[in-house]
Amino acid sequence: MRPGRAIYATDPAKSRGRLHPEPESRTRTPFERDRDRIVHASAFRRLRGKTQVFVAHEGDHYRTRLTHSLEVAQIARAVARQMGLDDDLAECLGIAHDLGHPPFGHTGEDVLDACMEHYQGFDHNAQTLRVLTKLERKYPNFDGLNLTWETLEGVVKHNGPLIRYGATLKDLPIAIQEYVATHDLELDSWPSLEAQVAAHADDIAYNNHDIDDGLHAGLFTIEELRREVPMFERVLVTVERDHPGLDNDRLGAETIRRLIGVWIDDLVWESGNRIAAANPQSVEEVRAAGKPLVGFSDEMNENQAVLRRFLMARMYRHWKVNRSRSHAKRILKELFDLFIAEPELLPPDWQQGGDGPRGPRTARRVCDYIAGMTDDFAIDEHKRLFRLER
């Protein structure tokens, strides 16, 4: 049974609106409309060619940024519904959260940030805002998707306030500085509960799909997980009890499915306790709470830390992954260095707005161009420019 809307949930009827006023939809709430605009965005479609750990050509069974975003959105929606929150907003934020990621996962982000060291850097979260407010160009009256204040707030602040612990606006990525100059996202407050749910749904999704991808890639085995990750072993035992003799593929899949449920149950339980203690009476009181009201229990955080240490040793630092990462670094670094020195090699649309070789505006155009690439497009573009094949 679906619970009623909680008093501290974000109410679409009370949305703060859009930077550029538009007539409301007759059939959709503002957050449903935001979700639909993101789903139809070019940047969202390109996520199918951007991978998390493995490069796209290494196999069709591994998660991409697109499948990951869909998994996050599904988990966020399920959790938000259990908690009486606006599940459309939570789903929307799950779908949008990775739009700014470049090709080749976190390796791509590290390379672009290093390349942009003297040009105000690169940050995937700020790039997501840039995609949503500037780089998508589908509408006649504005750049970007003109999403609601609540969606943009959730995208930028899903991990918490950006202005705190001595940080000021000048310390933030330039894309965020530029946008909030005209549309204040209140960077010193916590975001809505829907945004906090989406952030933790991201953790649940990648924790569990990295187990699945690592098993399929043969980087580790179920027996190694059993020995080294107690949480996995506890759930695995229940699967073996309920389904004796199950083959390894189904055994792993069922264990991961139950693990997701364990994570969700803990998140809902712990968040419920925090909300009850804080007793917010509105979404504005959530923002003013001074601390996160959604989160995992201490026990679950420790279980998560054990799993992440296992994955770091067995997956993220595996020699096969290291080779792929090394290859990706060279591709993106060489593309950036070539384009910033010879911007006339960029496609015509991307040359516009530049300021000549190694200029700061050119650097940002090059960065935007590379950040929007899929893995395969980056590989092919590198071949076209560095391997003169007929």
C-alpha positions as CSV (number, residue, x, y, z in Angstrom):
1,M,0.0,0.0,0.0
2,R,1.4,3.4,-1.0
3,P,1.8,5.7,2.0
4,G,0.4,9.3,2.0
5,R,2.6,12.3,1.3
6,A,4.7,13.2,4.4
7,I,4.5,16.7,5.7
8,Y,8.3,17.1,5.0
9,A,8.1,15.8,1.4
10,T,8.7,18.1,-1.5
11,D,5.3,19.2,-2.9
12,P,5.3,19.7,-6.7
13,A,2.3,22.1,-6.3
14,K,4.6,24.4,-4.3
15,S,7.6,24.2,-6.6
16,R,9.8,27.3,-6.8
17,G,9.4,27.1,-10.5
18,R,11.9,27.5,-13.4
19,L,14.4,30.2,-14.3
20,H,12.5,30.9,-17.5
21,P,8.8,30.9,-16.8
22,E,6.7,28.4,-18.8
23,P,3.0,27.4,-18.7
24,E,2.5,24.3,-16.5
25,S,1.7,21.0,-18.1
26,R,-1.9,19.9,-18.0
27,T,-1.0,16.2,-17.5
28,R,2.2,16.1,-15.6
29,T,3.6,17.5,-12.3
30,P,6.7,19.8,-12.7
31,F,9.0,16.9,-11.5
32,E,7.5,14.4,-14.0
33,R,8.1,17.0,-16.7
34,D,11.7,17.4,-15.6
35,R,12.2,13.6,-15.7
36,D,10.8,13.4,-19.2
37,R,13.0,16.3,-20.4
38,I,16.1,14.5,-19.1
39,V,15.1,11.2,-20.6
40,H,14.8,12.9,-24.0
41,A,18.1,14.7,-23.7
42,S,21.0,13.8,-25.9
43,A,23.4,13.6,-22.9
44,F,21.1,11.0,-21.4
45,R,21.2,8.8,-24.5
46,R,25.0,9.0,-24.6
47,L,25.2,7.5,-21.2
48,R,24.7,4.1,-22.8
49,G,28.2,4.4,-24.3
50,K,29.9,5.5,-21.1
51,T,31.1,2.9,-18.7
52,Q,31.8,2.8,-15.0
53,V,34.8,0.5,-14.6
54,F,35.1,-1.4,-17.9
55,V,35.4,0.2,-21.3
56,A,32.4,-0.2,-23.6
57,H,34.1,-2.6,-26.1
58,E,35.0,-5.1,-23.4
59,G,31.5,-6.6,-23.3
60,D,27.8,-6.0,-23.5
61,H,27.0,-7.4,-20.1
62,Y,28.7,-4.7,-17.9
63,R,26.9,-1.7,-16.5
64,T,27.1,1.6,-18.4
65,R,26.3,5.0,-17.0
66,L,22.8,4.6,-18.6
67,T,21.9,1.3,-16.9
68,H,23.4,2.5,-13.7
69,S,21.3,5.7,-13.8
70,L,18.2,3.6,-14.4
71,E,19.0,1.4,-11.4
72,V,19.6,4.4,-9.2
73,A,16.3,5.9,-10.3
74,Q,14.4,2.7,-9.6
75,I,15.9,2.4,-6.1
76,A,15.4,6.1,-5.3
77,R,11.8,5.9,-6.4
78,A,11.1,2.7,-4.3
79,V,12.7,4.3,-1.2
80,A,11.0,7.6,-1.6
81,R,7.6,5.9,-2.0
82,Q,8.2,3.9,1.2
83,M,9.1,7.1,3.1
84,G,6.1,9.2,1.8
85,L,8.3,11.5,-0.3
86,D,7.8,12.7,-3.9
87,D,9.0,9.6,-5.9
88,D,8.9,11.5,-9.2
89,L,11.5,14.0,-7.9
90,A,13.6,11.2,-6.4
91,E,13.5,9.2,-9.7
92,C,14.3,12.4,-11.7
93,L,17.4,13.0,-9.6
94,G,18.5,9.4,-10.0
95,I,18.2,9.7,-13.8
96,A,20.1,13.0,-13.9
97,H,22.9,12.5,-11.5
98,D,25.6,11.2,-13.9
99,L,24.9,13.3,-17.0
100,G,28.2,15.2,-16.5
101,H,30.5,12.2,-16.4
102,P,33.0,11.9,-19.2
103,P,34.0,8.7,-21.0
104,F,36.0,6.0,-19.2
105,G,34.5,6.5,-15.7
106,H,36.4,8.2,-12.9
107,T,39.6,7.9,-14.9
108,G,38.1,10.3,-17.5
109,E,37.2,12.8,-14.8
110,D,40.7,12.7,-13.3
111,V,42.3,13.2,-16.7
112,L,40.1,16.2,-17.6
113,D,40.6,17.8,-14.2
114,A,44.3,17.6,-14.7
115,C,44.1,18.9,-18.2
116,M,42.0,21.8,-17.0
117,E,44.2,22.6,-14.0
118,H,45.0,26.1,-15.4
119,Y,41.5,26.6,-16.7
120,Q,39.4,26.3,-13.5
121,G,39.3,22.5,-13.5
122,F,36.7,19.9,-14.2
123,D,34.1,18.4,-11.9
124,H,31.5,15.9,-13.0
125,N,28.8,17.3,-10.7
126,A,29.3,20.9,-12.0
127,Q,29.4,19.4,-15.6
128,T,26.0,17.9,-15.0
129,L,24.7,21.3,-14.1
130,R,26.3,22.7,-17.2
131,V,24.7,20.1,-19.4
132,L,21.2,20.7,-17.9
133,T,21.4,24.5,-18.0
134,K,23.6,25.3,-21.0
135,L,24.9,22.5,-23.3
136,E,21.5,20.8,-24.1
137,R,20.0,23.0,-26.8
138,K,16.6,21.8,-27.8
139,Y,14.2,24.7,-26.9
140,P,13.6,27.9,-28.8
141,N,13.6,30.3,-25.8
142,F,16.5,29.1,-23.6
143,D,19.6,27.0,-23.4
144,G,19.5,23.9,-21.3
145,L,16.3,22.1,-20.2
146,N,14.9,24.8,-17.9
147,L,14.3,22.4,-15.0
148,T,12.7,23.3,-11.7
149,W,14.6,24.8,-8.9
150,E,14.1,21.6,-6.8
151,T,15.6,19.4,-9.5
152,L,18.6,21.6,-10.0
153,E,19.1,22.0,-6.2
154,G,19.1,18.2,-5.9
155,V,21.6,17.7,-8.7
156,V,24.1,20.1,-7.3
157,K,23.6,19.5,-3.5
158,H,22.7,15.8,-3.3
159,N,25.8,15.1,-1.2
160,G,25.1,18.1,1.1
161,P,25.8,21.8,1.3
162,L,28.6,23.1,-0.9
163,I,29.3,26.1,1.2
164,R,30.4,24.8,4.6
165,Y,33.5,24.0,6.7
166,G,35.1,27.3,5.5
167,A,34.4,26.8,1.8
168,T,33.0,29.8,0.0
169,L,31.4,30.3,-3.4
170,K,34.7,31.2,-4.9
171,D,36.0,27.7,-4.0
172,L,33.4,26.0,-6.1
173,P,33.6,24.9,-9.8
174,I,33.1,27.8,-12.2
175,A,30.0,26.3,-13.7
176,I,28.2,26.4,-10.3
177,Q,29.4,29.9,-9.6
178,E,28.1,31.2,-12.9
179,Y,24.7,29.6,-12.6
180,V,23.9,30.6,-9.1
181,A,24.7,34.2,-9.9
182,T,21.3,34.3,-11.7
183,H,19.5,31.4,-10.0
184,D,20.3,31.0,-6.3
185,L,20.3,27.3,-5.3
186,E,21.0,28.1,-1.6
187,L,24.3,26.2,-1.6
188,D,24.7,26.6,2.2
189,S,21.7,24.4,3.1
190,W,20.9,20.7,2.9
191,P,18.8,19.5,0.0
192,S,15.4,17.9,0.1
193,L,15.0,14.4,1.4
194,E,14.3,13.3,-2.2
195,A,17.8,14.4,-3.1
196,Q,19.3,12.7,-0.1
197,V,17.5,9.5,-1.0
198,A,18.8,9.7,-4.6
199,A,22.4,10.1,-3.3
200,H,22.2,6.9,-1.2
201,A,20.4,5.0,-3.9
202,D,23.5,5.7,-6.0
203,D,25.6,4.0,-3.3
204,I,23.2,1.0,-3.2
205,A,23.3,0.6,-6.9
206,Y,27.0,0.8,-7.5
207,N,27.9,-1.3,-4.5
208,N,25.8,-4.2,-5.8
209,H,26.3,-3.9,-9.5
210,D,30.1,-3.7,-9.0
211,I,29.8,-7.1,-7.3
212,D,27.8,-8.4,-10.3
213,D,30.2,-7.0,-12.9
214,G,33.3,-8.2,-11.0
215,L,31.9,-11.8,-10.8
216,H,31.0,-11.8,-14.5
217,A,34.4,-10.5,-15.4
218,G,36.1,-13.2,-13.4
219,L,38.0,-10.7,-11.2
220,F,36.9,-12.5,-8.1
221,T,34.7,-15.4,-7.1
222,I,31.7,-16.0,-4.9
223,E,34.0,-18.0,-2.5
224,E,36.3,-15.0,-2.1
225,L,33.4,-12.8,-1.4
226,R,32.1,-15.3,1.2
227,R,35.5,-15.4,3.0
228,E,36.2,-11.6,2.9
229,V,32.9,-9.8,3.0
230,P,30.8,-10.9,6.0
231,M,27.6,-9.2,4.9
232,F,27.7,-11.0,1.6
233,E,28.3,-14.3,3.4
234,R,25.3,-13.8,5.7
235,V,23.0,-13.2,2.8
236,L,24.6,-16.0,0.7
237,V,23.8,-18.5,3.4
238,T,20.1,-17.7,3.3
239,V,20.1,-18.2,-0.5
240,E,21.8,-21.6,-0.2
241,R,19.3,-22.6,2.5
242,D,16.3,-21.6,0.4
243,H,17.7,-22.9,-2.9
244,P,20.2,-25.8,-2.4
245,G,22.3,-26.8,-5.4
246,L,21.8,-23.5,-7.2
247,D,24.4,-22.8,-10.0
248,N,26.8,-20.0,-9.4
249,D,25.3,-17.5,-11.8
250,R,21.9,-17.8,-10.1
251,L,23.4,-18.0,-6.7
252,G,25.3,-14.7,-7.3
253,A,22.3,-13.0,-8.8
254,E,19.9,-14.0,-6.0
255,T,22.4,-13.0,-3.3
256,I,22.8,-9.5,-5.0
257,R,19.1,-9.1,-5.3
258,R,18.6,-9.8,-1.5
259,L,21.6,-7.5,-0.7
260,I,19.9,-4.6,-2.4
261,G,16.8,-5.3,-0.2
262,V,18.9,-5.4,2.9
263,W,20.5,-2.0,2.0
264,I,17.1,-0.5,1.2
265,D,15.6,-1.7,4.5
266,D,18.5,-0.3,6.5
267,L,18.2,3.1,4.7
268,V,14.5,3.4,5.3
269,W,14.8,2.3,9.0
270,E,17.8,4.6,9.8
271,S,16.3,7.6,8.0
272,G,13.0,7.1,9.7
273,N,14.8,7.3,13.1
274,R,16.6,10.4,12.1
275,I,13.5,12.1,10.8
276,A,11.5,11.2,13.9
277,A,14.2,12.7,16.1
278,A,14.5,15.9,14.0
279,N,10.7,16.2,13.5
280,P,10.8,18.5,10.5
281,Q,7.4,20.0,9.7
282,S,8.2,21.1,6.1
283,V,10.8,20.6,3.4
284,E,12.3,24.0,4.4
285,E,12.9,22.6,7.9
286,V,14.7,19.7,6.3
287,R,17.0,22.2,4.5
288,A,17.6,24.0,7.7
289,A,18.2,20.9,9.8
290,G,22.0,21.3,9.7
291,K,22.6,17.6,9.1
292,P,21.5,14.8,6.8
293,L,18.3,13.2,7.7
294,V,18.7,10.3,5.3
295,G,21.5,7.7,5.7
296,F,22.6,4.2,6.6
297,S,23.1,2.9,10.1
298,D,26.6,2.7,11.6
299,E,26.6,-1.0,11.1
300,M,25.7,-0.7,7.4
301,N,28.3,1.9,6.9
302,E,30.9,-0.5,8.3
303,N,29.6,-3.3,6.0
304,Q,29.9,-0.9,3.1
305,A,33.5,0.0,4.0
306,V,34.5,-3.7,4.1
307,L,32.9,-4.3,0.7
308,R,34.6,-1.2,-0.8
309,R,38.0,-2.3,0.4
310,F,37.4,-5.7,-1.1
311,L,36.4,-4.1,-4.5
312,M,39.3,-1.7,-4.4
313,A,41.8,-4.5,-4.0
314,R,40.1,-7.1,-6.3
315,M,38.5,-5.0,-8.9
316,Y,39.4,-1.3,-9.2
317,R,43.1,-2.1,-8.9
318,H,43.1,-5.3,-10.9
319,W,45.8,-5.4,-13.5
320,K,43.3,-5.8,-16.3
321,V,41.4,-2.7,-15.1
322,N,44.7,-0.9,-14.7
323,R,45.6,-1.5,-18.3
324,S,42.3,-0.2,-19.5
325,R,42.6,2.8,-17.3
326,S,46.1,3.5,-18.6
327,H,44.9,3.3,-22.2
328,A,42.0,5.7,-21.4
329,K,44.3,8.2,-19.8
330,R,46.5,8.4,-22.9
331,I,43.6,8.7,-25.3
332,L,41.9,11.7,-23.4
333,K,45.2,13.5,-22.6
334,E,46.3,13.3,-26.3
335,L,42.9,14.4,-27.5
336,F,42.8,17.4,-25.2
337,D,46.4,18.5,-26.0
338,L,45.8,18.3,-29.7
339,F,42.4,20.2,-29.7
340,I,43.6,23.0,-27.4
341,A,46.7,23.5,-29.5
342,E,44.8,23.2,-32.8
343,P,41.1,24.1,-32.1
344,E,40.4,24.2,-35.9
345,L,40.4,20.4,-35.7
346,L,37.2,20.6,-33.6
347,P,33.8,20.2,-35.4
348,P,32.6,23.6,-36.5
349,D,29.9,23.9,-33.8
350,W,32.5,23.3,-31.2
351,Q,34.9,25.9,-32.5
352,Q,32.3,28.6,-31.9
353,G,32.9,30.5,-28.7
354,G,36.6,29.7,-28.5
355,D,39.4,32.3,-28.1
356,G,42.2,30.7,-30.1
357,P,44.9,28.1,-29.2
358,R,45.2,27.5,-25.5
359,G,42.7,30.2,-24.6
360,P,40.5,29.7,-21.6
361,R,37.3,29.7,-23.6
362,T,38.8,27.3,-26.1
363,A,39.9,25.0,-23.2
364,R,36.3,24.9,-21.8
365,R,34.9,24.1,-25.3
366,V,37.4,21.3,-25.7
367,C,36.6,20.0,-22.2
368,D,32.8,20.1,-23.0
369,Y,33.4,18.3,-26.3
370,I,35.5,15.5,-24.7
371,A,33.2,15.2,-21.7
372,G,30.3,14.5,-23.9
373,M,32.0,11.7,-25.8
374,T,31.1,8.0,-25.3
375,D,34.0,5.6,-24.8
376,D,33.8,4.3,-28.3
377,F,33.6,7.7,-29.9
378,A,36.7,8.8,-27.9
379,I,38.6,5.7,-29.1
380,D,37.5,6.3,-32.7
381,E,38.3,10.0,-32.6
382,H,41.7,9.2,-31.3
383,K,42.3,6.8,-34.1
384,R,41.1,9.3,-36.7
385,L,43.5,11.9,-35.4
386,F,46.6,9.9,-34.4
387,R,46.5,6.9,-36.7
388,L,46.4,7.9,-40.3
389,E,44.7,4.9,-41.7
390,R,43.3,4.9,-45.2
